[in-house]
Amino acid sequence: MNLRIFTLFLLFHFILGSPLSSQSNEGTSFWLGFMQHFQGTENTKVVMITSKTNTQGTISVPLKNWSQTFTVQANEVTLITMPDFTQTVGSEFVNNNGILVQSNDAISVYMHQYFTYRAEASVVLPVDAIGNAYYTMSFEGGTWSEEAYPSEFLIVGVEDNTLIDITLGANSRKGKPKGSTFSIILNEGETYQVRAEGQSDLTGS
């Protein structure tokens, strides 16, 4: 039985004109988003926050007018379960469900999305540690009980009017061919998910 127990994925954050300034995953401002899970709205979406010091902050979905404060004790983990609308559904359109985590002091942020035997997780880089050129690392799409779960990746906008060029490593769900390049513009808090056609693999996009 082919169970994908734990699949790591990369979140792709783009910001124009900001060089990679740090390899640390600690910071005070983070953007993230959840991709479409095989189980739809049944899956659980959790943001995990930890810190070396006692601190507090806010997690929000600014374009959905949703926010929640949090506190975290030194060397412990605070878990925040996110609402269903934070899952990005579909392919190749702009959504407004980007998640912003802000804190008074340095924290580390992780995310976990799971249901039964299928899970995805990622370390989230702070805004001041991200760059402007990335390759996706994905997996081949597959089927389970005659239902498809395709290869996919997600982009989160961290600055208004960000121009993003995307070159595909496989045919997209909406018919864009492998190797083609197209451009989108994202504002802060917007997301853009690309899902592959059939069982192809978007690695290398």
Disulfide bonds with the S-S distance in Angstrom:
none
